[in-house]
Amino acid sequence: PDPGGAAIEIYAGGNAIIRENVIWDNETVLETGTDGQQSCSNIVFMRNVVFRGSRQQGLILRCASNSLFANNTFDALDEYVFYLTHFQGNYGGSIENLRILNNIAVNGRVYSIEGVIPDSVEINHNLLYNPGSSSNRGNYLAYVSGFGNTKVLSEFQSWTNYDLQSLSLPPVFVDSSLHDYHLQPMSPAINIGVNLGEPFAG
């Protein structure tokens, strides 16, 4: 953990696989960017568990083309889990063909989307649930520039056409207070994912 910085930074590079880690109590989970010449692409962030200690925001994806963020669990990242922007700012690059699939994100704002996002970005088959928190952003499910904040998945869907096969329900973890994020048998998250060729079903 690094409460003053990012757990992982990818700048002007890519072809990285970040898999099966436990990440907690960092100011930022992952930050991407470009130097204006070299892009960052082909990033795989899969089967990681991320939870907040004293403070935390999620993944700053301002440069992440042809990348996959899937099968992760995020708990209490109140600022956002995914910050998305396309060719904006000093470090902005392409997020064409970015896929965000099969994730569970609870107890915080899941999305902060700035500017125009390419049609090739795919966001779906996630479970998103935020009953509210005491943080500045923690009462919302998503922010979309041009629309604002929303607490309701259906409104986010209508604004973006993302997460059309996703759910907003409690995930029914075994014991999130002890950071045991296995799913109980009655969890609505079971079987809502799409097959990504992993060696398990559901």
LINZINOR-V791470 format. One record per helix or strand of 3 or more residues. SS is the DSSP state (a for helix, b for strand). FROM is the first residue (numbers start at 0). LEN is the number of residues. If there is no record, write none. Layout:
<<SS | FROM | LEN> <SS | FROM | LEN>>
//
This chain:
<<b | 5 | 6> <b | 15 | 4> <b | 21 | 3> <b | 27 | 6> <b | 42 | 4> <b | 48 | 3> <b | 56 | 5> <b | 67 | 3> <b | 72 | 3> <b | 81 | 3> <b | 98 | 3> <b | 103 | 3> <b | 110 | 3> <b | 121 | 3> <b | 126 | 3> <b | 141 | 3> <b | 147 | 3> <a | 152 | 8> <b | 172 | 3> <a | 175 | 3> <b | 179 | 4>>
//
